[in-house]
């Protein structure tokens, strides 16, 4: 059976490449914030759109994941806003 690379693995690889920079450009931070915001939205859609059948525990798991990702995105956004214009993290 062939091994497949999942979207989360690609995202983790991209984060690893970003983290390798000694100074992280602000635009990369903005990409991470946007990716987390999209991930949060996707989790909410999966929880409520009946795309996949979920038990109550499954819905709770997705909502918890969405909350955690939203908190990360909010904290990253605050950090991004604190950077000087054109600066890097």
Biopython code that builds the backbone (N, CA, C, O; Angstrom):
import numpy as np
from Bio.PDB.StructureBuilder import StructureBuilder

atoms = [
    (1, "UNK", "N", (0.848, -1.173, 0.000)),
    (1, "UNK", "CA", (0.000, 0.000, 0.000)),
    (1, "UNK", "C", (0.899, 1.244, 0.000)),
    (1, "UNK", "O", (1.787, 1.360, 0.845)),
    (2, "UNK", "N", (0.680, 2.166, -0.932)),
    (2, "UNK", "CA", (1.544, 3.346, -0.996)),
    (2, "UNK", "C", (1.303, 4.273, 0.195)),
    (2, "UNK", "O", (0.190, 4.388, 0.708)),
    (3, "UNK", "N", (2.367, 4.917, 0.608)),
    (3, "UNK", "CA", (2.254, 5.885, 1.702)),
    (3, "UNK", "C", (1.869, 7.228, 1.106)),
    (3, "UNK", "O", (2.393, 7.626, 0.065)),
    (4, "UNK", "N", (0.971, 7.912, 1.754)),
    (4, "UNK", "CA", (0.532, 9.222, 1.281)),
    (4, "UNK", "C", (0.975, 10.287, 2.267)),
    (4, "UNK", "O", (1.050, 10.057, 3.475)),
    (5, "UNK", "N", (1.260, 11.435, 1.729)),
    (5, "UNK", "CA", (1.615, 12.570, 2.581)),
    (5, "UNK", "C", (0.346, 13.367, 2.817)),
    (5, "UNK", "O", (-0.313, 13.790, 1.868)),
    (6, "UNK", "N", (0.004, 13.572, 4.081)),
    (6, "UNK", "CA", (-1.186, 14.325, 4.424)),
    (6, "UNK", "C", (-0.914, 15.818, 4.449)),
    (6, "UNK", "O", (0.233, 16.257, 4.534)),
    (7, "UNK", "N", (-1.985, 16.585, 4.374)),
    (7, "UNK", "CA", (-1.874, 18.036, 4.396)),
    (7, "UNK", "C", (-1.205, 18.517, 5.675)),
    (7, "UNK", "O", (-0.438, 19.480, 5.651)),
    (8, "UNK", "N", (-1.487, 17.855, 6.787)),
    (8, "UNK", "CA", (-0.867, 18.277, 8.048)),
    (8, "UNK", "C", (0.638, 18.067, 8.026)),
    (8, "UNK", "O", (1.381, 18.820, 8.656)),
    (9, "UNK", "N", (1.095, 17.044, 7.301)),
    (9, "UNK", "CA", (2.537, 16.798, 7.208)),
    (9, "UNK", "C", (3.219, 17.869, 6.358)),
    (9, "UNK", "O", (4.338, 18.286, 6.656)),
    (10, "UNK", "N", (2.548, 18.308, 5.310)),
    (10, "UNK", "CA", (3.087, 19.391, 4.487)),
    (10, "UNK", "C", (3.139, 20.669, 5.314)),
    (10, "UNK", "O", (4.131, 21.397, 5.270)),
    (11, "UNK", "N", (2.082, 20.945, 6.066)),
    (11, "UNK", "CA", (2.064, 22.126, 6.932)),
    (11, "UNK", "C", (3.164, 22.094, 7.976)),
    (11, "UNK", "O", (3.790, 23.116, 8.259)),
    (12, "UNK", "N", (3.397, 20.931, 8.545)),
    (12, "UNK", "CA", (4.464, 20.796, 9.542)),
    (12, "UNK", "C", (5.831, 21.028, 8.902)),
    (12, "UNK", "O", (6.708, 21.639, 9.514)),
    (13, "UNK", "N", (6.015, 20.548, 7.683)),
    (13, "UNK", "CA", (7.288, 20.761, 6.977)),
    (13, "UNK", "C", (7.501, 22.246, 6.687)),
    (13, "UNK", "O", (8.612, 22.757, 6.832)),
    (14, "UNK", "N", (6.443, 22.933, 6.281)),
    (14, "UNK", "CA", (6.545, 24.371, 6.014)),
    (14, "UNK", "C", (6.884, 25.119, 7.304)),
    (14, "UNK", "O", (7.724, 26.019, 7.293)),
    (15, "UNK", "N", (6.244, 24.759, 8.407)),
    (15, "UNK", "CA", (6.563, 25.400, 9.684)),
    (15, "UNK", "C", (8.014, 25.145, 10.075)),
    (15, "UNK", "O", (8.676, 26.026, 10.624)),
    (16, "UNK", "N", (8.504, 23.951, 9.796)),
    (16, "UNK", "CA", (9.902, 23.643, 10.072)),
    (16, "UNK", "C", (10.848, 24.508, 9.262)),
    (16, "UNK", "O", (11.870, 24.966, 9.772)),
    (17, "UNK", "N", (10.508, 24.733, 7.992)),
    (17, "UNK", "CA", (11.331, 25.600, 7.149)),
    (17, "UNK", "C", (11.301, 27.045, 7.643)),
    (17, "UNK", "O", (12.323, 27.732, 7.643)),
    (18, "UNK", "N", (10.131, 27.493, 8.061)),
    (18, "UNK", "CA", (10.018, 28.861, 8.586)),
    (18, "UNK", "C", (10.826, 28.991, 9.871)),
    (18, "UNK", "O", (11.523, 29.987, 10.068)),
    (19, "UNK", "N", (10.739, 28.003, 10.737)),
    (19, "UNK", "CA", (11.441, 28.056, 12.030)),
    (19, "UNK", "C", (12.955, 28.022, 11.865)),
    (19, "UNK", "O", (13.682, 28.414, 12.778)),
    (20, "UNK", "N", (13.441, 27.559, 10.713)),
    (20, "UNK", "CA", (14.881, 27.493, 10.486)),
    (20, "UNK", "C", (15.504, 28.875, 10.278)),
    (20, "UNK", "O", (16.723, 29.022, 10.359)),
    (21, "UNK", "N", (14.672, 29.889, 10.008)),
    (21, "UNK", "CA", (15.193, 31.249, 9.822)),
    (21, "UNK", "C", (15.600, 31.831, 11.169)),
    (21, "UNK", "O", (14.911, 31.625, 12.169)),
    (22, "UNK", "N", (16.709, 32.553, 11.200)),
    (22, "UNK", "CA", (17.103, 33.208, 12.451)),
    (22, "UNK", "C", (16.182, 34.395, 12.737)),
    (22, "UNK", "O", (15.877, 34.674, 13.897)),
    (23, "UNK", "N", (15.740, 35.090, 11.699)),
    (23, "UNK", "CA", (14.744, 36.154, 11.807)),
    (23, "UNK", "C", (13.593, 35.781, 10.874)),
    (23, "UNK", "O", (13.786, 35.652, 9.665)),
    (24, "UNK", "N", (12.413, 35.610, 11.430)),
    (24, "UNK", "CA", (11.260, 35.180, 10.629)),
    (24, "UNK", "C", (10.584, 36.414, 10.043)),
    (24, "UNK", "O", (10.113, 37.269, 10.793)),
    (25, "UNK", "N", (10.527, 36.524, 8.702)),
    (25, "UNK", "CA", (9.866, 37.672, 8.082)),
    (25, "UNK", "C", (8.393, 37.753, 8.479)),
    (25, "UNK", "O", (7.726, 36.732, 8.647)),
    (26, "UNK", "N", (7.904, 38.967, 8.626)),
    (26, "UNK", "CA", (6.522, 39.182, 9.062)),
    (26, "UNK", "C", (5.522, 38.529, 8.118)),
    (26, "UNK", "O", (4.474, 38.057, 8.559)),
    (27, "UNK", "N", (5.832, 38.497, 6.831)),
    (27, "UNK", "CA", (4.870, 37.890, 5.898)),
    (27, "UNK", "C", (4.715, 36.397, 6.171)),
    (27, "UNK", "O", (3.631, 35.851, 5.967)),
    (28, "UNK", "N", (5.772, 35.722, 6.628)),
    (28, "UNK", "CA", (5.658, 34.310, 6.973)),
    (28, "UNK", "C", (4.773, 34.123, 8.201)),
    (28, "UNK", "O", (3.989, 33.177, 8.277)),
    (29, "UNK", "N", (4.907, 35.030, 9.155)),
    (29, "UNK", "CA", (4.042, 34.982, 10.339)),
    (29, "UNK", "C", (2.592, 35.174, 9.905)),
    (29, "UNK", "O", (1.696, 34.493, 10.404)),
    (30, "UNK", "N", (2.366, 36.096, 8.981)),
    (30, "UNK", "CA", (1.003, 36.331, 8.481)),
    (30, "UNK", "C", (0.455, 35.081, 7.790)),
    (30, "UNK", "O", (-0.730, 34.775, 7.923)),
    (31, "UNK", "N", (1.302, 34.354, 7.056)),
    (31, "UNK", "CA", (0.862, 33.110, 6.413)),
    (31, "UNK", "C", (0.442, 32.072, 7.462)),
    (31, "UNK", "O", (-0.546, 31.362, 7.279)),
    (32, "UNK", "N", (1.191, 31.993, 8.545)),
    (32, "UNK", "CA", (0.874, 31.032, 9.601)),
    (32, "UNK", "C", (-0.451, 31.407, 10.270)),
    (32, "UNK", "O", (-1.279, 30.539, 10.547)),
    (33, "UNK", "N", (-0.645, 32.698, 10.527)),
    (33, "UNK", "CA", (-1.906, 33.164, 11.128)),
    (33, "UNK", "C", (-3.074, 32.821, 10.206)),
    (33, "UNK", "O", (-4.100, 32.317, 10.661)),
    (34, "UNK", "N", (-2.917, 33.095, 8.915)),
    (34, "UNK", "CA", (-3.981, 32.803, 7.948)),
    (34, "UNK", "C", (-4.250, 31.292, 7.868)),
    (34, "UNK", "O", (-5.403, 30.868, 7.793)),
    (35, "UNK", "N", (-3.199, 30.497, 7.886)),
    (35, "UNK", "CA", (-3.368, 29.044, 7.851)),
    (35, "UNK", "C", (-4.114, 28.533, 9.072)),
    (35, "UNK", "O", (-4.968, 27.652, 8.963)),
    (36, "UNK", "N", (-3.793, 29.083, 10.228)),
    (36, "UNK", "CA", (-4.497, 28.673, 11.444)),
    (36, "UNK", "C", (-5.952, 29.127, 11.420)),
    (36, "UNK", "O", (-6.832, 28.398, 11.877)),
    (37, "UNK", "N", (-6.212, 30.311, 10.898)),
    (37, "UNK", "CA", (-7.596, 30.784, 10.795)),
    (37, "UNK", "C", (-8.403, 29.883, 9.857)),
    (37, "UNK", "O", (-9.550, 29.544, 10.149)),
    (38, "UNK", "N", (-7.799, 29.498, 8.730)),
    (38, "UNK", "CA", (-8.478, 28.586, 7.802)),
    (38, "UNK", "C", (-8.700, 27.213, 8.430)),
    (38, "UNK", "O", (-9.741, 26.591, 8.217)),
    (39, "UNK", "N", (-7.732, 26.747, 9.196)),
    (39, "UNK", "CA", (-7.868, 25.464, 9.877)),
    (39, "UNK", "C", (-9.013, 25.504, 10.885)),
    (39, "UNK", "O", (-9.788, 24.554, 10.994)),
    (40, "UNK", "N", (-9.110, 26.599, 11.611)),
    (40, "UNK", "CA", (-10.204, 26.767, 12.582)),
    (40, "UNK", "C", (-11.551, 26.734, 11.861)),
    (40, "UNK", "O", (-12.481, 26.058, 12.301)),
    (41, "UNK", "N", (-11.650, 27.465, 10.757)),
    (41, "UNK", "CA", (-12.899, 27.481, 9.988)),
    (41, "UNK", "C", (-13.235, 26.088, 9.453)),
    (41, "UNK", "O", (-14.397, 25.683, 9.473)),
    (42, "UNK", "N", (-12.239, 25.363, 8.981)),
    (42, "UNK", "CA", (-12.475, 24.009, 8.463)),
    (42, "UNK", "C", (-12.976, 23.080, 9.556)),
    (42, "UNK", "O", (-13.869, 22.267, 9.319)),
    (43, "UNK", "N", (-12.410, 23.193, 10.746)),
    (43, "UNK", "CA", (-12.873, 22.360, 11.861)),
    (43, "UNK", "C", (-14.324, 22.675, 12.219)),
    (43, "UNK", "O", (-15.102, 21.771, 12.523)),
    (44, "UNK", "N", (-14.686, 23.952, 12.184)),
    (44, "UNK", "CA", (-16.067, 24.334, 12.485)),
    (44, "UNK", "C", (-17.029, 23.811, 11.415)),
    (44, "UNK", "O", (-18.123, 23.345, 11.733)),
    (45, "UNK", "N", (-16.618, 23.891, 10.156)),
    (45, "UNK", "CA", (-17.457, 23.364, 9.074)),
    (45, "UNK", "C", (-17.646, 21.857, 9.250)),
    (45, "UNK", "O", (-18.763, 21.352, 9.133)),
    (46, "UNK", "N", (-16.567, 21.146, 9.529)),
    (46, "UNK", "CA", (-16.680, 19.699, 9.727)),
    (46, "UNK", "C", (-17.586, 19.355, 10.905)),
    (46, "UNK", "O", (-18.304, 18.357, 10.870)),
    (47, "UNK", "N", (-17.552, 20.180, 11.945)),
    (47, "UNK", "CA", (-18.359, 19.896, 13.134)),
    (47, "UNK", "C", (-19.851, 20.087, 12.883)),
    (47, "UNK", "O", (-20.671, 19.374, 13.461)),
    (48, "UNK", "N", (-20.210, 21.045, 12.024)),
    (48, "UNK", "CA", (-21.624, 21.405, 11.903)),
    (48, "UNK", "C", (-22.275, 21.123, 10.554)),
    (48, "UNK", "O", (-23.499, 21.207, 10.452)),
    (49, "UNK", "N", (-21.516, 20.794, 9.524)),
    (49, "UNK", "CA", (-22.089, 20.686, 8.181)),
    (49, "UNK", "C", (-22.516, 19.269, 7.807)),
    (49, "UNK", "O", (-22.938, 19.047, 6.673)),
    (50, "UNK", "N", (-22.424, 18.331, 8.696)),
    (50, "UNK", "CA", (-22.774, 16.939, 8.395)),
    (50, "UNK", "C", (-22.019, 16.399, 7.180)),
    (50, "UNK", "O", (-22.556, 15.603, 6.410)),
    (51, "UNK", "N", (-20.785, 16.834, 7.018)),
    (51, "UNK", "CA", (-19.933, 16.323, 5.942)),
    (51, "UNK", "C", (-19.534, 14.888, 6.257)),
    (51, "UNK", "O", (-19.471, 14.037, 5.370)),
    (52, "UNK", "N", (-19.267, 14.638, 7.524)),
    (52, "UNK", "CA", (-18.945, 13.297, 7.996)),
    (52, "UNK", "C", (-19.829, 13.021, 9.213)),
    (52, "UNK", "O", (-20.125, 13.938, 9.979)),
    (53, "UNK", "N", (-20.248, 11.779, 9.396)),
    (53, "UNK", "CA", (-21.085, 11.484, 10.562)),
    (53, "UNK", "C", (-20.244, 11.531, 11.846)),
    (53, "UNK", "O", (-19.210, 10.871, 11.945)),
    (54, "UNK", "N", (-20.696, 12.308, 12.809)),
    (54, "UNK", "CA", (-19.972, 12.463, 14.069)),
    (54, "UNK", "C", (-20.880, 12.149, 15.252)),
    (54, "UNK", "O", (-22.079, 12.427, 15.229)),
    (55, "UNK", "N", (-20.291, 11.573, 16.267)),
    (55, "UNK", "CA", (-21.000, 11.414, 17.532)),
    (55, "UNK", "C", (-20.886, 12.736, 18.284)),
    (55, "UNK", "O", (-20.203, 13.655, 17.834)),
    (56, "UNK", "N", (-21.542, 12.828, 19.405)),
    (56, "UNK", "CA", (-21.425, 14.027, 20.241)),
    (56, "UNK", "C", (-19.985, 14.255, 20.672)),
    (56, "UNK", "O", (-19.521, 15.394, 20.733)),
    (57, "UNK", "N", (-19.281, 13.170, 20.970)),
    (57, "UNK", "CA", (-17.880, 13.279, 21.359)),
    (57, "UNK", "C", (-17.026, 13.764, 20.182)),
    (57, "UNK", "O", (-16.083, 14.531, 20.372)),
    (58, "UNK", "N", (-17.351, 13.324, 18.991)),
    (58, "UNK", "CA", (-16.624, 13.775, 17.805)),
    (58, "UNK", "C", (-16.801, 15.260, 17.565)),
    (58, "UNK", "O", (-15.844, 15.960, 17.233)),
    (59, "UNK", "N", (-18.033, 15.747, 17.734)),
    (59, "UNK", "CA", (-18.296, 17.181, 17.594)),
    (59, "UNK", "C", (-17.528, 17.951, 18.661)),
    (59, "UNK", "O", (-16.921, 18.980, 18.365)),
    (60, "UNK", "N", (-17.550, 17.467, 19.886)),
    (60, "UNK", "CA", (-16.823, 18.135, 20.968)),
    (60, "UNK", "C", (-15.323, 18.175, 20.680)),
    (60, "UNK", "O", (-14.667, 19.180, 20.954)),
    (61, "UNK", "N", (-14.781, 17.102, 20.134)),
    (61, "UNK", "CA", (-13.359, 17.042, 19.795)),
    (61, "UNK", "C", (-13.010, 18.083, 18.741)),
    (61, "UNK", "O", (-12.011, 18.790, 18.868)),
    (62, "UNK", "N", (-13.843, 18.180, 17.687)),
    (62, "UNK", "CA", (-13.576, 19.169, 16.639)),
    (62, "UNK", "C", (-13.722, 20.595, 17.161)),
    (62, "UNK", "O", (-12.939, 21.471, 16.794)),
    (63, "UNK", "N", (-14.711, 20.834, 18.009)),
    (63, "UNK", "CA", (-14.898, 22.179, 18.569)),
    (63, "UNK", "C", (-13.738, 22.554, 19.483)),
    (63, "UNK", "O", (-13.305, 23.706, 19.497)),
    (64, "UNK", "N", (-13.238, 21.590, 20.241)),
    (64, "UNK", "CA", (-12.072, 21.846, 21.091)),
    (64, "UNK", "C", (-10.861, 22.167, 20.226)),
    (64, "UNK", "O", (-10.111, 23.097, 20.525)),
    (65, "UNK", "N", (-10.669, 21.412, 19.168)),
    (65, "UNK", "CA", (-9.567, 21.686, 18.242)),
    (65, "UNK", "C", (-9.685, 23.062, 17.623)),
    (65, "UNK", "O", (-8.691, 23.778, 17.504)),
    (66, "UNK", "N", (-10.897, 23.443, 17.225)),
    (66, "UNK", "CA", (-11.112, 24.771, 16.639)),
    (66, "UNK", "C", (-10.781, 25.870, 17.647)),
    (66, "UNK", "O", (-10.192, 26.890, 17.290)),
    (67, "UNK", "N", (-11.158, 25.659, 18.895)),
    (67, "UNK", "CA", (-10.872, 26.647, 19.937)),
    (67, "UNK", "C", (-9.365, 26.795, 20.156)),
    (67, "UNK", "O", (-8.851, 27.910, 20.253)),
    (68, "UNK", "N", (-8.671, 25.674, 20.232)),
    (68, "UNK", "CA", (-7.214, 25.706, 20.440)),
    (68, "UNK", "C", (-6.524, 26.424, 19.281)),
    (68, "UNK", "O", (-5.659, 27.272, 19.499)),
    (69, "UNK", "N", (-6.905, 26.084, 18.054)),
    (69, "UNK", "CA", (-6.294, 26.710, 16.882)),
    (69, "UNK", "C", (-6.639, 28.202, 16.834)),
    (69, "UNK", "O", (-5.795, 29.014, 16.454)),
    (70, "UNK", "N", (-7.853, 28.569, 17.210)),
    (70, "UNK", "CA", (-8.240, 29.983, 17.230)),
    (70, "UNK", "C", (-7.415, 30.768, 18.243)),
    (70, "UNK", "O", (-7.013, 31.900, 17.975)),
    (71, "UNK", "N", (-7.164, 30.171, 19.401)),
    (71, "UNK", "CA", (-6.327, 30.837, 20.408)),
    (71, "UNK", "C", (-4.910, 31.036, 19.874)),
    (71, "UNK", "O", (-4.335, 32.113, 20.029)),
    (72, "UNK", "N", (-4.349, 30.009, 19.249)),
    (72, "UNK", "CA", (-3.016, 30.138, 18.649)),
    (72, "UNK", "C", (-3.005, 31.254, 17.601)),
    (72, "UNK", "O", (-2.100, 32.088, 17.592)),
    (73, "UNK", "N", (-4.000, 31.270, 16.725)),
    (73, "UNK", "CA", (-4.065, 32.287, 15.673)),
    (73, "UNK", "C", (-4.167, 33.684, 16.282)),
    (73, "UNK", "O", (-3.525, 34.620, 15.804)),
    (74, "UNK", "N", (-4.970, 33.824, 17.332)),
    (74, "UNK", "CA", (-5.118, 35.129, 17.976)),
    (74, "UNK", "C", (-3.805, 35.585, 18.612)),
    (74, "UNK", "O", (-3.427, 36.749, 18.488)),
    (75, "UNK", "N", (-3.118, 34.680, 19.284)),
    (75, "UNK", "CA", (-1.837, 35.034, 19.905)),
    (75, "UNK", "C", (-0.782, 35.373, 18.848)),
    (75, "UNK", "O", (0.005, 36.303, 19.022)),
    (76, "UNK", "N", (-0.775, 34.618, 17.763)),
    (76, "UNK", "CA", (0.163, 34.914, 16.679)),
    (76, "UNK", "C", (-0.149, 36.265, 16.046)),
    (76, "UNK", "O", (0.761, 37.015, 15.694)),
    (77, "UNK", "N", (-1.428, 36.574, 15.903)),
    (77, "UNK", "CA", (-1.830, 37.855, 15.327)),
    (77, "UNK", "C", (-1.391, 39.007, 16.226)),
    (77, "UNK", "O", (-0.912, 40.029, 15.735)),
    (78, "UNK", "N", (-1.552, 38.848, 17.539)),
    (78, "UNK", "CA", (-1.097, 39.885, 18.477)),
    (78, "UNK", "C", (0.408, 40.080, 18.327)),
    (78, "UNK", "O", (0.885, 41.214, 18.295)),
    (79, "UNK", "N", (1.153, 38.994, 18.236)),
    (79, "UNK", "CA", (2.593, 39.096, 18.040)),
    (79, "UNK", "C", (2.942, 39.777, 16.725)),
    (79, "UNK", "O", (3.875, 40.578, 16.667)),
    (80, "UNK", "N", (2.199, 39.462, 15.671)),
    (80, "UNK", "CA", (2.429, 40.079, 14.366)),
    (80, "UNK", "C", (2.182, 41.581, 14.428)),
    (80, "UNK", "O", (2.945, 42.364, 13.862)),
    (81, "UNK", "N", (1.118, 41.982, 15.116)),
    (81, "UNK", "CA", (0.792, 43.417, 15.225)),
    (81, "UNK", "C", (1.848, 44.180, 16.019)),
    (81, "UNK", "O", (2.023, 45.381, 15.813)),
    (82, "UNK", "N", (2.543, 43.512, 16.909)),
    (82, "UNK", "CA", (3.570, 44.174, 17.732)),
    (82, "UNK", "C", (4.892, 44.354, 17.005)),
    (82, "UNK", "O", (5.762, 45.093, 17.466)),
    (83, "UNK", "N", (5.046, 43.684, 15.872)),
    (83, "UNK", "CA", (6.283, 43.834, 15.105)),
    (83, "UNK", "C", (6.342, 45.226, 14.499)),
    (83, "UNK", "O", (5.317, 45.773, 14.093)),
    (84, "UNK", "N", (7.548, 45.807, 14.437)),
    (84, "UNK", "CA", (7.659, 47.080, 13.729)),
    (84, "UNK", "C", (7.352, 46.876, 12.254)),
    (84, "UNK", "O", (7.561, 45.789, 11.714)),
    (85, "UNK", "N", (6.858, 47.916, 11.608)),
    (85, "UNK", "CA", (6.473, 47.841, 10.191)),
    (85, "UNK", "C", (7.658, 47.338, 9.366)),
    (85, "UNK", "O", (8.748, 47.906, 9.424)),
    (86, "UNK", "N", (7.437, 46.271, 8.599)),
    (86, "UNK", "CA", (8.501, 45.704, 7.774)),
    (86, "UNK", "C", (9.518, 44.909, 8.562)),
    (86, "UNK", "O", (10.561, 44.531, 8.029)),
    (87, "UNK", "N", (9.222, 44.649, 9.847)),
    (87, "UNK", "CA", (10.171, 43.937, 10.703)),
    (87, "UNK", "C", (10.056, 42.439, 10.583)),
    (87, "UNK", "O", (9.308, 41.925, 9.751)),
    (88, "UNK", "N", (10.794, 41.746, 11.408)),
    (88, "UNK", "CA", (10.727, 40.291, 11.451)),
    (88, "UNK", "C", (10.701, 39.837, 12.885)),
    (88, "UNK", "O", (11.117, 40.549, 13.800)),
    (89, "UNK", "N", (10.203, 38.639, 13.056)),
    (89, "UNK", "CA", (10.046, 38.082, 14.404)),
    (89, "UNK", "C", (11.333, 37.451, 14.878)),
    (89, "UNK", "O", (11.391, 36.930, 15.992)),
]
sb = StructureBuilder()
sb.init_structure("model")
sb.init_model(0)
sb.init_chain("A")
sb.init_seg("    ")
for serial, (resi, resn, name, xyz) in enumerate(atoms, 1):
    if name == "N":
        sb.init_residue(resn, " ", resi, " ")
    sb.init_atom(name, np.array(xyz, "f"), 0.0, 1.0, " ", f" {name:<3s}", serial, name[0])
structure = sb.get_structure()
